[in-house]
Structures are given as C-alpha cells and as structure tokens.
C-alpha cells in the first residue's frame, strides 16, 4: 500500500502512536481530514491524529507523516 488510495470504509489498526491510549485501536475509517482520521470502533467514533502514528491496513502499514494530506491531494503528493 502506497497511501494514494481512498481510505474511507477501510479497516485500520493504529499500530504505533505517541498517545498510548490510541495505540491498538482498530475499526473502520468513517471520516478523514488533512491531519486526522476518524475510526469507528466499539460503537464509538474516535478521531486520531495522523502525524505521530503508524497505521496498519490489510495491504500494509503506512506512516502517518506520509499520508498527512487531504484525500484529494494524496494522489498527487504521495510518492510510491
């Protein structure tokens, strides 16, 4: 996974994060901004900052710094 695809509706797990209370959360991505993703997990929506974390998708792991763009800009800015 190179980070250029659409994340909405994808299953994700926060594999590393600077906030230990967020690390390990897994669920479906229901919203995304330039700096955050919102994960629906255990009946609640949790907003998670992209930059200090690593995210595990079914196709691989992505560093939050690499994907900290608006979804429509990622296709042009993220390098494979």
mmJSON file of the N, C-alpha and C atoms, coordinates in Angstrom:
{"data_MODEL":{"atom_site":{
"group_PDB":["ATOM","ATOM","ATOM","ATOM","ATOM","ATOM","ATOM","ATOM","ATOM","ATOM","ATOM","ATOM","ATOM","ATOM","ATOM","ATOM","ATOM","ATOM","ATOM","ATOM","ATOM","ATOM","ATOM","ATOM","ATOM","ATOM","ATOM","ATOM","ATOM","ATOM","ATOM","ATOM","ATOM","ATOM","ATOM","ATOM","ATOM","ATOM","ATOM","ATOM","ATOM","ATOM","ATOM","ATOM","ATOM","ATOM","ATOM","ATOM","ATOM","ATOM","ATOM","ATOM","ATOM","ATOM","ATOM","ATOM","ATOM","ATOM","ATOM","ATOM","ATOM","ATOM","ATOM","ATOM","ATOM","ATOM","ATOM","ATOM","ATOM","ATOM","ATOM","ATOM","ATOM","ATOM","ATOM","ATOM","ATOM","ATOM","ATOM","ATOM","ATOM","ATOM","ATOM","ATOM","ATOM","ATOM","ATOM","ATOM","ATOM","ATOM","ATOM","ATOM","ATOM","ATOM","ATOM","ATOM","ATOM","ATOM","ATOM","ATOM","ATOM","ATOM","ATOM","ATOM","ATOM","ATOM","ATOM","ATOM","ATOM","ATOM","ATOM","ATOM","ATOM","ATOM","ATOM","ATOM","ATOM","ATOM","ATOM","ATOM","ATOM","ATOM","ATOM","ATOM","ATOM","ATOM","ATOM","ATOM","ATOM","ATOM","ATOM","ATOM","ATOM","ATOM","ATOM","ATOM","ATOM","ATOM","ATOM","ATOM","ATOM","ATOM","ATOM","ATOM","ATOM","ATOM","ATOM","ATOM","ATOM","ATOM","ATOM","ATOM","ATOM","ATOM","ATOM","ATOM","ATOM","ATOM","ATOM","ATOM","ATOM","ATOM","ATOM","ATOM","ATOM","ATOM","ATOM","ATOM","ATOM","ATOM","ATOM","ATOM","ATOM","ATOM","ATOM","ATOM","ATOM","ATOM","ATOM","ATOM","ATOM","ATOM","ATOM","ATOM","ATOM","ATOM","ATOM","ATOM","ATOM","ATOM","ATOM","ATOM","ATOM","ATOM","ATOM","ATOM","ATOM","ATOM","ATOM","ATOM","ATOM","ATOM","ATOM","ATOM","ATOM","ATOM","ATOM","ATOM","ATOM","ATOM","ATOM","ATOM","ATOM","ATOM","ATOM","ATOM","ATOM","ATOM","ATOM","ATOM","ATOM","ATOM","ATOM","ATOM","ATOM","ATOM","ATOM","ATOM","ATOM","ATOM","ATOM","ATOM","ATOM","ATOM","ATOM","ATOM","ATOM","ATOM","ATOM","ATOM"],
"id":[1,2,3,4,5,6,7,8,9,10,11,12,13,14,15,16,17,18,19,20,21,22,23,24,25,26,27,28,29,30,31,32,33,34,35,36,37,38,39,40,41,42,43,44,45,46,47,48,49,50,51,52,53,54,55,56,57,58,59,60,61,62,63,64,65,66,67,68,69,70,71,72,73,74,75,76,77,78,79,80,81,82,83,84,85,86,87,88,89,90,91,92,93,94,95,96,97,98,99,100,101,102,103,104,105,106,107,108,109,110,111,112,113,114,115,116,117,118,119,120,121,122,123,124,125,126,127,128,129,130,131,132,133,134,135,136,137,138,139,140,141,142,143,144,145,146,147,148,149,150,151,152,153,154,155,156,157,158,159,160,161,162,163,164,165,166,167,168,169,170,171,172,173,174,175,176,177,178,179,180,181,182,183,184,185,186,187,188,189,190,191,192,193,194,195,196,197,198,199,200,201,202,203,204,205,206,207,208,209,210,211,212,213,214,215,216,217,218,219,220,221,222,223,224,225,226,227,228,229,230,231,232,233,234,235,236,237,238,239,240],
"type_symbol":["N","C","C","N","C","C","N","C","C","N","C","C","N","C","C","N","C","C","N","C","C","N","C","C","N","C","C","N","C","C","N","C","C","N","C","C","N","C","C","N","C","C","N","C","C","N","C","C","N","C","C","N","C","C","N","C","C","N","C","C","N","C","C","N","C","C","N","C","C","N","C","C","N","C","C","N","C","C","N","C","C","N","C","C","N","C","C","N","C","C","N","C","C","N","C","C","N","C","C","N","C","C","N","C","C","N","C","C","N","C","C","N","C","C","N","C","C","N","C","C","N","C","C","N","C","C","N","C","C","N","C","C","N","C","C","N","C","C","N","C","C","N","C","C","N","C","C","N","C","C","N","C","C","N","C","C","N","C","C","N","C","C","N","C","C","N","C","C","N","C","C","N","C","C","N","C","C","N","C","C","N","C","C","N","C","C","N","C","C","N","C","C","N","C","C","N","C","C","N","C","C","N","C","C","N","C","C","N","C","C","N","C","C","N","C","C","N","C","C","N","C","C","N","C","C","N","C","C","N","C","C","N","C","C","N","C","C","N","C","C"],
"label_atom_id":["N","CA","C","N","CA","C","N","CA","C","N","CA","C","N","CA","C","N","CA","C","N","CA","C","N","CA","C","N","CA","C","N","CA","C","N","CA","C","N","CA","C","N","CA","C","N","CA","C","N","CA","C","N","CA","C","N","CA","C","N","CA","C","N","CA","C","N","CA","C","N","CA","C","N","CA","C","N","CA","C","N","CA","C","N","CA","C","N","CA","C","N","CA","C","N","CA","C","N","CA","C","N","CA","C","N","CA","C","N","CA","C","N","CA","C","N","CA","C","N","CA","C","N","CA","C","N","CA","C","N","CA","C","N","CA","C","N","CA","C","N","CA","C","N","CA","C","N","CA","C","N","CA","C","N","CA","C","N","CA","C","N","CA","C","N","CA","C","N","CA","C","N","CA","C","N","CA","C","N","CA","C","N","CA","C","N","CA","C","N","CA","C","N","CA","C","N","CA","C","N","CA","C","N","CA","C","N","CA","C","N","CA","C","N","CA","C","N","CA","C","N","CA","C","N","CA","C","N","CA","C","N","CA","C","N","CA","C","N","CA","C","N","CA","C","N","CA","C","N","CA","C","N","CA","C","N","CA","C","N","CA","C","N","CA","C","N","CA","C","N","CA","C","N","CA","C","N","CA","C"],
"label_alt_id":[null,null,null,null,null,null,null,null,null,null,null,null,null,null,null,null,null,null,null,null,null,null,null,null,null,null,null,null,null,null,null,null,null,null,null,null,null,null,null,null,null,null,null,null,null,null,null,null,null,null,null,null,null,null,null,null,null,null,null,null,null,null,null,null,null,null,null,null,null,null,null,null,null,null,null,null,null,null,null,null,null,null,null,null,null,null,null,null,null,null,null,null,null,null,null,null,null,null,null,null,null,null,null,null,null,null,null,null,null,null,null,null,null,null,null,null,null,null,null,null,null,null,null,null,null,null,null,null,null,null,null,null,null,null,null,null,null,null,null,null,null,null,null,null,null,null,null,null,null,null,null,null,null,null,null,null,null,null,null,null,null,null,null,null,null,null,null,null,null,null,null,null,null,null,null,null,null,null,null,null,null,null,null,null,null,null,null,null,null,null,null,null,null,null,null,null,null,null,null,null,null,null,null,null,null,null,null,null,null,null,null,null,null,null,null,null,null,null,null,null,null,null,null,null,null,null,null,null,null,null,null,null,null,null,null,null,null,null,null,null],
"label_comp_id":["UNK","UNK","UNK","UNK","UNK","UNK","UNK","UNK","UNK","UNK","UNK","UNK","UNK","UNK","UNK","UNK","UNK","UNK","UNK","UNK","UNK","UNK","UNK","UNK","UNK","UNK","UNK","UNK","UNK","UNK","UNK","UNK","UNK","UNK","UNK","UNK","UNK","UNK","UNK","UNK","UNK","UNK","UNK","UNK","UNK","UNK","UNK","UNK","UNK","UNK","UNK","UNK","UNK","UNK","UNK","UNK","UNK","UNK","UNK","UNK","UNK","UNK","UNK","UNK","UNK","UNK","UNK","UNK","UNK","UNK","UNK","UNK","UNK","UNK","UNK","UNK","UNK","UNK","UNK","UNK","UNK","UNK","UNK","UNK","UNK","UNK","UNK","UNK","UNK","UNK","UNK","UNK","UNK","UNK","UNK","UNK","UNK","UNK","UNK","UNK","UNK","UNK","UNK","UNK","UNK","UNK","UNK","UNK","UNK","UNK","UNK","UNK","UNK","UNK","UNK","UNK","UNK","UNK","UNK","UNK","UNK","UNK","UNK","UNK","UNK","UNK","UNK","UNK","UNK","UNK","UNK","UNK","UNK","UNK","UNK","UNK","UNK","UNK","UNK","UNK","UNK","UNK","UNK","UNK","UNK","UNK","UNK","UNK","UNK","UNK","UNK","UNK","UNK","UNK","UNK","UNK","UNK","UNK","UNK","UNK","UNK","UNK","UNK","UNK","UNK","UNK","UNK","UNK","UNK","UNK","UNK","UNK","UNK","UNK","UNK","UNK","UNK","UNK","UNK","UNK","UNK","UNK","UNK","UNK","UNK","UNK","UNK","UNK","UNK","UNK","UNK","UNK","UNK","UNK","UNK","UNK","UNK","UNK","UNK","UNK","UNK","UNK","UNK","UNK","UNK","UNK","UNK","UNK","UNK","UNK","UNK","UNK","UNK","UNK","UNK","UNK","UNK","UNK","UNK","UNK","UNK","UNK","UNK","UNK","UNK","UNK","UNK","UNK","UNK","UNK","UNK","UNK","UNK","UNK","UNK","UNK","UNK","UNK","UNK","UNK"],
"label_asym_id":["A","A","A","A","A","A","A","A","A","A","A","A","A","A","A","A","A","A","A","A","A","A","A","A","A","A","A","A","A","A","A","A","A","A","A","A","A","A","A","A","A","A","A","A","A","A","A","A","A","A","A","A","A","A","A","A","A","A","A","A","A","A","A","A","A","A","A","A","A","A","A","A","A","A","A","A","A","A","A","A","A","A","A","A","A","A","A","A","A","A","A","A","A","A","A","A","A","A","A","A","A","A","A","A","A","A","A","A","A","A","A","A","A","A","A","A","A","A","A","A","A","A","A","A","A","A","A","A","A","A","A","A","A","A","A","A","A","A","A","A","A","A","A","A","A","A","A","A","A","A","A","A","A","A","A","A","A","A","A","A","A","A","A","A","A","A","A","A","A","A","A","A","A","A","A","A","A","A","A","A","A","A","A","A","A","A","A","A","A","A","A","A","A","A","A","A","A","A","A","A","A","A","A","A","A","A","A","A","A","A","A","A","A","A","A","A","A","A","A","A","A","A","A","A","A","A","A","A","A","A","A","A","A","A","A","A","A","A","A","A"],
"label_entity_id":["1","1","1","1","1","1","1","1","1","1","1","1","1","1","1","1","1","1","1","1","1","1","1","1","1","1","1","1","1","1","1","1","1","1","1","1","1","1","1","1","1","1","1","1","1","1","1","1","1","1","1","1","1","1","1","1","1","1","1","1","1","1","1","1","1","1","1","1","1","1","1","1","1","1","1","1","1","1","1","1","1","1","1","1","1","1","1","1","1","1","1","1","1","1","1","1","1","1","1","1","1","1","1","1","1","1","1","1","1","1","1","1","1","1","1","1","1","1","1","1","1","1","1","1","1","1","1","1","1","1","1","1","1","1","1","1","1","1","1","1","1","1","1","1","1","1","1","1","1","1","1","1","1","1","1","1","1","1","1","1","1","1","1","1","1","1","1","1","1","1","1","1","1","1","1","1","1","1","1","1","1","1","1","1","1","1","1","1","1","1","1","1","1","1","1","1","1","1","1","1","1","1","1","1","1","1","1","1","1","1","1","1","1","1","1","1","1","1","1","1","1","1","1","1","1","1","1","1","1","1","1","1","1","1","1","1","1","1","1","1"],
"label_seq_id":[1,1,1,2,2,2,3,3,3,4,4,4,5,5,5,6,6,6,7,7,7,8,8,8,9,9,9,10,10,10,11,11,11,12,12,12,13,13,13,14,14,14,15,15,15,16,16,16,17,17,17,18,18,18,19,19,19,20,20,20,21,21,21,22,22,22,23,23,23,24,24,24,25,25,25,26,26,26,27,27,27,28,28,28,29,29,29,30,30,30,31,31,31,32,32,32,33,33,33,34,34,34,35,35,35,36,36,36,37,37,37,38,38,38,39,39,39,40,40,40,41,41,41,42,42,42,43,43,43,44,44,44,45,45,45,46,46,46,47,47,47,48,48,48,49,49,49,50,50,50,51,51,51,52,52,52,53,53,53,54,54,54,55,55,55,56,56,56,57,57,57,58,58,58,59,59,59,60,60,60,61,61,61,62,62,62,63,63,63,64,64,64,65,65,65,66,66,66,67,67,67,68,68,68,69,69,69,70,70,70,71,71,71,72,72,72,73,73,73,74,74,74,75,75,75,76,76,76,77,77,77,78,78,78,79,79,79,80,80,80],
"pdbx_PDB_ins_code":[null,null,null,null,null,null,null,null,null,null,null,null,null,null,null,null,null,null,null,null,null,null,null,null,null,null,null,null,null,null,null,null,null,null,null,null,null,null,null,null,null,null,null,null,null,null,null,null,null,null,null,null,null,null,null,null,null,null,null,null,null,null,null,null,null,null,null,null,null,null,null,null,null,null,null,null,null,null,null,null,null,null,null,null,null,null,null,null,null,null,null,null,null,null,null,null,null,null,null,null,null,null,null,null,null,null,null,null,null,null,null,null,null,null,null,null,null,null,null,null,null,null,null,null,null,null,null,null,null,null,null,null,null,null,null,null,null,null,null,null,null,null,null,null,null,null,null,null,null,null,null,null,null,null,null,null,null,null,null,null,null,null,null,null,null,null,null,null,null,null,null,null,null,null,null,null,null,null,null,null,null,null,null,null,null,null,null,null,null,null,null,null,null,null,null,null,null,null,null,null,null,null,null,null,null,null,null,null,null,null,null,null,null,null,null,null,null,null,null,null,null,null,null,null,null,null,null,null,null,null,null,null,null,null,null,null,null,null,null,null],
"Cartn_x":[0.85,0.0,0.887,0.594,1.453,0.811,-0.446,-1.077,-1.827,-1.886,-2.581,-4.051,-4.489,-5.871,-6.831,-8.086,-9.136,-9.148,-9.243,-9.244,-10.645,-11.621,-12.981,-13.504,-13.993,-14.545,-13.524,-12.242,-11.185,-11.046,-10.705,-10.371,-8.937,-8.695,-7.375,-7.134,-5.85,-5.41,-4.299,-4.358,-3.287,-2.182,-1.1,-0.045,0.956,1.183,2.05,1.477,1.58,1.114,1.781,1.972,2.589,1.65,0.342,-0.634,-0.923,-0.47,-0.644,-2.104,-3.03,-4.438,-5.047,-4.411,-4.894,-4.276,-3.083,-2.381,-3.207,-3.356,-4.092,-5.552,-6.073,-7.469,-7.61,-8.67,-8.923,-10.398,-10.682,-12.053,-12.092,-13.233,-13.45,-13.272,-12.59,-12.41,-13.717,-14.273,-15.537,-15.386,-14.241,-14.004,-12.501,-12.109,-10.688,-10.542,-9.577,-9.177,-7.688,-7.106,-5.673,-4.832,-5.22,-4.403,-4.957,-6.22,-6.83,-7.589,-7.783,-8.756,-9.694,-10.953,-11.925,-12.215,-11.99,-12.154,-13.378,-14.289,-15.451,-15.074,-15.027,-14.578,-15.417,-15.908,-16.684,-17.871,-18.552,-19.733,-19.468,-18.195,-17.835,-16.921,-17.01,-16.105,-14.943,-13.726,-12.518,-11.685,-11.423,-10.605,-9.133,-8.316,-6.914,-6.039,-5.03,-4.072,-3.212,-2.985,-2.185,-0.694,-0.192,1.26,2.072,1.706,2.62,2.362,1.683,1.321,1.685,1.498,1.608,0.31,-0.166,-1.472,-1.348,-1.938,-1.881,-3.188,-3.073,-4.195,-4.03,-5.036,-4.939,-3.828,-3.445,-2.399,-1.034,-0.899,0.4,0.274,1.429,1.484,1.922,1.312,1.662,2.037,3.063,3.474,2.544,2.045,1.119,1.684,2.984,3.591,3.443,3.479,3.4,1.999,0.969,-0.403,-1.105,-0.356,-0.959,-1.273,-2.161,-2.672,-4.175,-4.863,-6.281,-6.375,-7.446,-7.564,-7.449,-8.005,-7.93,-6.531,-5.668,-4.306,-3.301,-3.631,-2.687,-2.246,-3.146,-2.829,-1.666,-1.586,-0.53,0.744,0.599,1.733,2.472,1.789,2.426,3.25,4.502,5.402,5.335,5.335,5.219,6.421],
"Cartn_y":[-1.183,0.0,1.234,2.172,3.352,4.627,4.584,5.754,6.632,6.269,7.114,6.747,5.631,5.182,5.846,5.524,6.035,5.229,5.92,5.259,5.061,5.825,5.734,4.307,3.763,2.423,1.319,1.656,0.656,0.297,-0.953,-1.396,-0.963,-0.468,0.014,-0.28,-0.469,-0.599,0.405,1.12,2.056,1.212,0.974,0.086,0.796,2.097,2.898,4.303,4.944,6.324,6.942,8.265,8.942,8.97,8.825,8.75,7.274,6.746,5.317,4.876,5.792,5.412,5.135,5.609,5.41,4.163,3.818,2.667,1.394,0.655,-0.602,-0.497,0.724,0.887,0.358,-0.386,-0.856,-0.687,-0.459,-0.277,0.228,0.783,1.261,2.773,3.268,4.707,5.287,6.264,6.868,8.318,8.944,10.326,10.569,11.542,11.869,13.351,13.983,15.351,15.313,16.48,16.523,15.953,16.234,15.851,14.683,14.289,13.255,12.215,11.069,10.102,9.785,9.501,9.123,7.643,6.892,5.442,5.083,4.295,3.794,2.457,2.424,1.232,1.053,-0.155,-0.485,0.466,0.819,1.661,3.139,3.552,4.959,5.421,6.712,7.322,7.949,7.644,8.15,8.898,10.198,10.988,10.807,10.441,10.117,10.982,11.612,12.398,11.48,11.862,11.027,11.103,12.293,12.531,11.717,11.574,10.818,9.311,8.794,7.387,6.558,5.252,4.29,3.509,3.243,2.635,1.374,0.292,-0.999,-1.218,-1.332,-1.653,-3.093,-3.654,-5.053,-5.247,-4.168,-4.268,-3.791,-3.425,-2.984,-1.851,-1.395,-0.354,0.968,2.07,3.404,4.295,5.117,6.117,7.312,7.835,8.968,10.203,10.445,11.607,11.523,10.33,10.137,10.406,10.243,10.385,11.63,12.565,13.761,14.807,14.458,15.337,15.156,16.108,15.904,14.732,13.972,12.769,13.078,14.199,14.531,14.968,15.362,15.778,14.632,13.554,12.463,11.832,11.711,11.05,11.75,13.088,13.851,13.941,13.994,14.31,13.109,11.999,10.835,10.101,9.86,9.121,7.634,6.805,5.352,4.79],
"Cartn_z":[0.0,0.0,0.0,-0.899,-1.008,-0.48,-0.053,0.539,-0.429,-1.691,-2.667,-2.835,-2.285,-2.442,-1.467,-1.618,-0.738,0.562,1.693,2.999,3.571,3.111,3.645,3.52,4.632,4.646,4.865,4.876,5.075,6.557,6.822,8.18,8.475,9.671,10.049,11.529,11.869,13.254,13.49,14.594,14.965,15.583,14.813,15.292,16.209,15.978,16.852,16.904,18.058,18.191,19.405,19.359,20.503,21.71,21.481,22.564,22.852,23.972,24.258,24.352,24.647,24.737,23.356,22.306,20.937,20.308,20.725,20.155,20.319,19.239,19.267,18.86,18.713,18.276,16.859,16.607,15.25,14.932,13.664,13.228,11.799,11.42,10.062,10.009,8.984,8.804,8.278,9.017,8.615,8.183,8.462,8.028,7.985,7.167,7.042,6.735,7.407,7.089,6.785,6.597,6.295,7.428,8.662,9.813,10.626,10.387,11.226,10.403,11.027,10.527,11.695,11.367,12.384,12.212,13.281,13.261,14.097,13.512,14.25,14.855,16.186,16.898,18.162,18.387,19.584,19.809,18.719,18.822,19.005,18.945,19.126,18.001,17.682,16.704,17.461,17.023,17.686,16.647,16.883,15.976,16.35,15.376,15.615,14.715,15.301,14.534,13.671,12.411,11.514,11.823,12.077,12.098,13.099,14.338,15.202,15.21,14.184,14.256,13.041,13.187,12.09,12.061,10.849,10.671,9.831,10.336,9.661,8.903,7.581,6.705,6.255,5.587,5.154,4.129,3.421,2.391,2.869,4.129,4.635,5.634,6.104,7.126,6.503,6.969,6.49,7.658,7.451,8.417,8.28,9.386,9.372,8.7,8.813,8.144,6.633,6.103,4.651,4.109,4.938,4.456,5.004,5.59,6.19,5.118,4.225,3.177,3.102,2.485,2.189,1.221,1.314,0.482,-0.996,-1.456,-2.868,-3.309,-2.373,-2.719,-2.628,-1.904,-1.708,-3.021,-3.988,-5.256,-5.956,-5.8,-6.47,-5.624,-4.298,-3.441,-2.868,-2.631,-2.015,-3.05,-2.724,-3.591,-3.236,-4.231,-4.014,-3.296],
"occupancy":[1.0,1.0,1.0,1.0,1.0,1.0,1.0,1.0,1.0,1.0,1.0,1.0,1.0,1.0,1.0,1.0,1.0,1.0,1.0,1.0,1.0,1.0,1.0,1.0,1.0,1.0,1.0,1.0,1.0,1.0,1.0,1.0,1.0,1.0,1.0,1.0,1.0,1.0,1.0,1.0,1.0,1.0,1.0,1.0,1.0,1.0,1.0,1.0,1.0,1.0,1.0,1.0,1.0,1.0,1.0,1.0,1.0,1.0,1.0,1.0,1.0,1.0,1.0,1.0,1.0,1.0,1.0,1.0,1.0,1.0,1.0,1.0,1.0,1.0,1.0,1.0,1.0,1.0,1.0,1.0,1.0,1.0,1.0,1.0,1.0,1.0,1.0,1.0,1.0,1.0,1.0,1.0,1.0,1.0,1.0,1.0,1.0,1.0,1.0,1.0,1.0,1.0,1.0,1.0,1.0,1.0,1.0,1.0,1.0,1.0,1.0,1.0,1.0,1.0,1.0,1.0,1.0,1.0,1.0,1.0,1.0,1.0,1.0,1.0,1.0,1.0,1.0,1.0,1.0,1.0,1.0,1.0,1.0,1.0,1.0,1.0,1.0,1.0,1.0,1.0,1.0,1.0,1.0,1.0,1.0,1.0,1.0,1.0,1.0,1.0,1.0,1.0,1.0,1.0,1.0,1.0,1.0,1.0,1.0,1.0,1.0,1.0,1.0,1.0,1.0,1.0,1.0,1.0,1.0,1.0,1.0,1.0,1.0,1.0,1.0,1.0,1.0,1.0,1.0,1.0,1.0,1.0,1.0,1.0,1.0,1.0,1.0,1.0,1.0,1.0,1.0,1.0,1.0,1.0,1.0,1.0,1.0,1.0,1.0,1.0,1.0,1.0,1.0,1.0,1.0,1.0,1.0,1.0,1.0,1.0,1.0,1.0,1.0,1.0,1.0,1.0,1.0,1.0,1.0,1.0,1.0,1.0,1.0,1.0,1.0,1.0,1.0,1.0,1.0,1.0,1.0,1.0,1.0,1.0,1.0,1.0,1.0,1.0,1.0,1.0],
"B_iso_or_equiv":[0.0,0.0,0.0,0.0,0.0,0.0,0.0,0.0,0.0,0.0,0.0,0.0,0.0,0.0,0.0,0.0,0.0,0.0,0.0,0.0,0.0,0.0,0.0,0.0,0.0,0.0,0.0,0.0,0.0,0.0,0.0,0.0,0.0,0.0,0.0,0.0,0.0,0.0,0.0,0.0,0.0,0.0,0.0,0.0,0.0,0.0,0.0,0.0,0.0,0.0,0.0,0.0,0.0,0.0,0.0,0.0,0.0,0.0,0.0,0.0,0.0,0.0,0.0,0.0,0.0,0.0,0.0,0.0,0.0,0.0,0.0,0.0,0.0,0.0,0.0,0.0,0.0,0.0,0.0,0.0,0.0,0.0,0.0,0.0,0.0,0.0,0.0,0.0,0.0,0.0,0.0,0.0,0.0,0.0,0.0,0.0,0.0,0.0,0.0,0.0,0.0,0.0,0.0,0.0,0.0,0.0,0.0,0.0,0.0,0.0,0.0,0.0,0.0,0.0,0.0,0.0,0.0,0.0,0.0,0.0,0.0,0.0,0.0,0.0,0.0,0.0,0.0,0.0,0.0,0.0,0.0,0.0,0.0,0.0,0.0,0.0,0.0,0.0,0.0,0.0,0.0,0.0,0.0,0.0,0.0,0.0,0.0,0.0,0.0,0.0,0.0,0.0,0.0,0.0,0.0,0.0,0.0,0.0,0.0,0.0,0.0,0.0,0.0,0.0,0.0,0.0,0.0,0.0,0.0,0.0,0.0,0.0,0.0,0.0,0.0,0.0,0.0,0.0,0.0,0.0,0.0,0.0,0.0,0.0,0.0,0.0,0.0,0.0,0.0,0.0,0.0,0.0,0.0,0.0,0.0,0.0,0.0,0.0,0.0,0.0,0.0,0.0,0.0,0.0,0.0,0.0,0.0,0.0,0.0,0.0,0.0,0.0,0.0,0.0,0.0,0.0,0.0,0.0,0.0,0.0,0.0,0.0,0.0,0.0,0.0,0.0,0.0,0.0,0.0,0.0,0.0,0.0,0.0,0.0,0.0,0.0,0.0,0.0,0.0,0.0],
"pdbx_formal_charge":[null,null,null,null,null,null,null,null,null,null,null,null,null,null,null,null,null,null,null,null,null,null,null,null,null,null,null,null,null,null,null,null,null,null,null,null,null,null,null,null,null,null,null,null,null,null,null,null,null,null,null,null,null,null,null,null,null,null,null,null,null,null,null,null,null,null,null,null,null,null,null,null,null,null,null,null,null,null,null,null,null,null,null,null,null,null,null,null,null,null,null,null,null,null,null,null,null,null,null,null,null,null,null,null,null,null,null,null,null,null,null,null,null,null,null,null,null,null,null,null,null,null,null,null,null,null,null,null,null,null,null,null,null,null,null,null,null,null,null,null,null,null,null,null,null,null,null,null,null,null,null,null,null,null,null,null,null,null,null,null,null,null,null,null,null,null,null,null,null,null,null,null,null,null,null,null,null,null,null,null,null,null,null,null,null,null,null,null,null,null,null,null,null,null,null,null,null,null,null,null,null,null,null,null,null,null,null,null,null,null,null,null,null,null,null,null,null,null,null,null,null,null,null,null,null,null,null,null,null,null,null,null,null,null,null,null,null,null,null,null],
"auth_seq_id":[1,1,1,2,2,2,3,3,3,4,4,4,5,5,5,6,6,6,7,7,7,8,8,8,9,9,9,10,10,10,11,11,11,12,12,12,13,13,13,14,14,14,15,15,15,16,16,16,17,17,17,18,18,18,19,19,19,20,20,20,21,21,21,22,22,22,23,23,23,24,24,24,25,25,25,26,26,26,27,27,27,28,28,28,29,29,29,30,30,30,31,31,31,32,32,32,33,33,33,34,34,34,35,35,35,36,36,36,37,37,37,38,38,38,39,39,39,40,40,40,41,41,41,42,42,42,43,43,43,44,44,44,45,45,45,46,46,46,47,47,47,48,48,48,49,49,49,50,50,50,51,51,51,52,52,52,53,53,53,54,54,54,55,55,55,56,56,56,57,57,57,58,58,58,59,59,59,60,60,60,61,61,61,62,62,62,63,63,63,64,64,64,65,65,65,66,66,66,67,67,67,68,68,68,69,69,69,70,70,70,71,71,71,72,72,72,73,73,73,74,74,74,75,75,75,76,76,76,77,77,77,78,78,78,79,79,79,80,80,80],
"auth_comp_id":["UNK","UNK","UNK","UNK","UNK","UNK","UNK","UNK","UNK","UNK","UNK","UNK","UNK","UNK","UNK","UNK","UNK","UNK","UNK","UNK","UNK","UNK","UNK","UNK","UNK","UNK","UNK","UNK","UNK","UNK","UNK","UNK","UNK","UNK","UNK","UNK","UNK","UNK","UNK","UNK","UNK","UNK","UNK","UNK","UNK","UNK","UNK","UNK","UNK","UNK","UNK","UNK","UNK","UNK","UNK","UNK","UNK","UNK","UNK","UNK","UNK","UNK","UNK","UNK","UNK","UNK","UNK","UNK","UNK","UNK","UNK","UNK","UNK","UNK","UNK","UNK","UNK","UNK","UNK","UNK","UNK","UNK","UNK","UNK","UNK","UNK","UNK","UNK","UNK","UNK","UNK","UNK","UNK","UNK","UNK","UNK","UNK","UNK","UNK","UNK","UNK","UNK","UNK","UNK","UNK","UNK","UNK","UNK","UNK","UNK","UNK","UNK","UNK","UNK","UNK","UNK","UNK","UNK","UNK","UNK","UNK","UNK","UNK","UNK","UNK","UNK","UNK","UNK","UNK","UNK","UNK","UNK","UNK","UNK","UNK","UNK","UNK","UNK","UNK","UNK","UNK","UNK","UNK","UNK","UNK","UNK","UNK","UNK","UNK","UNK","UNK","UNK","UNK","UNK","UNK","UNK","UNK","UNK","UNK","UNK","UNK","UNK","UNK","UNK","UNK","UNK","UNK","UNK","UNK","UNK","UNK","UNK","UNK","UNK","UNK","UNK","UNK","UNK","UNK","UNK","UNK","UNK","UNK","UNK","UNK","UNK","UNK","UNK","UNK","UNK","UNK","UNK","UNK","UNK","UNK","UNK","UNK","UNK","UNK","UNK","UNK","UNK","UNK","UNK","UNK","UNK","UNK","UNK","UNK","UNK","UNK","UNK","UNK","UNK","UNK","UNK","UNK","UNK","UNK","UNK","UNK","UNK","UNK","UNK","UNK","UNK","UNK","UNK","UNK","UNK","UNK","UNK","UNK","UNK","UNK","UNK","UNK","UNK","UNK","UNK"],
"auth_asym_id":["A","A","A","A","A","A","A","A","A","A","A","A","A","A","A","A","A","A","A","A","A","A","A","A","A","A","A","A","A","A","A","A","A","A","A","A","A","A","A","A","A","A","A","A","A","A","A","A","A","A","A","A","A","A","A","A","A","A","A","A","A","A","A","A","A","A","A","A","A","A","A","A","A","A","A","A","A","A","A","A","A","A","A","A","A","A","A","A","A","A","A","A","A","A","A","A","A","A","A","A","A","A","A","A","A","A","A","A","A","A","A","A","A","A","A","A","A","A","A","A","A","A","A","A","A","A","A","A","A","A","A","A","A","A","A","A","A","A","A","A","A","A","A","A","A","A","A","A","A","A","A","A","A","A","A","A","A","A","A","A","A","A","A","A","A","A","A","A","A","A","A","A","A","A","A","A","A","A","A","A","A","A","A","A","A","A","A","A","A","A","A","A","A","A","A","A","A","A","A","A","A","A","A","A","A","A","A","A","A","A","A","A","A","A","A","A","A","A","A","A","A","A","A","A","A","A","A","A","A","A","A","A","A","A","A","A","A","A","A","A"],
"auth_atom_id":["N","CA","C","N","CA","C","N","CA","C","N","CA","C","N","CA","C","N","CA","C","N","CA","C","N","CA","C","N","CA","C","N","CA","C","N","CA","C","N","CA","C","N","CA","C","N","CA","C","N","CA","C","N","CA","C","N","CA","C","N","CA","C","N","CA","C","N","CA","C","N","CA","C","N","CA","C","N","CA","C","N","CA","C","N","CA","C","N","CA","C","N","CA","C","N","CA","C","N","CA","C","N","CA","C","N","CA","C","N","CA","C","N","CA","C","N","CA","C","N","CA","C","N","CA","C","N","CA","C","N","CA","C","N","CA","C","N","CA","C","N","CA","C","N","CA","C","N","CA","C","N","CA","C","N","CA","C","N","CA","C","N","CA","C","N","CA","C","N","CA","C","N","CA","C","N","CA","C","N","CA","C","N","CA","C","N","CA","C","N","CA","C","N","CA","C","N","CA","C","N","CA","C","N","CA","C","N","CA","C","N","CA","C","N","CA","C","N","CA","C","N","CA","C","N","CA","C","N","CA","C","N","CA","C","N","CA","C","N","CA","C","N","CA","C","N","CA","C","N","CA","C","N","CA","C","N","CA","C","N","CA","C","N","CA","C","N","CA","C","N","CA","C","N","CA","C","N","CA","C"],
"pdbx_PDB_model_num":[1,1,1,1,1,1,1,1,1,1,1,1,1,1,1,1,1,1,1,1,1,1,1,1,1,1,1,1,1,1,1,1,1,1,1,1,1,1,1,1,1,1,1,1,1,1,1,1,1,1,1,1,1,1,1,1,1,1,1,1,1,1,1,1,1,1,1,1,1,1,1,1,1,1,1,1,1,1,1,1,1,1,1,1,1,1,1,1,1,1,1,1,1,1,1,1,1,1,1,1,1,1,1,1,1,1,1,1,1,1,1,1,1,1,1,1,1,1,1,1,1,1,1,1,1,1,1,1,1,1,1,1,1,1,1,1,1,1,1,1,1,1,1,1,1,1,1,1,1,1,1,1,1,1,1,1,1,1,1,1,1,1,1,1,1,1,1,1,1,1,1,1,1,1,1,1,1,1,1,1,1,1,1,1,1,1,1,1,1,1,1,1,1,1,1,1,1,1,1,1,1,1,1,1,1,1,1,1,1,1,1,1,1,1,1,1,1,1,1,1,1,1,1,1,1,1,1,1,1,1,1,1,1,1,1,1,1,1,1,1]
}}}
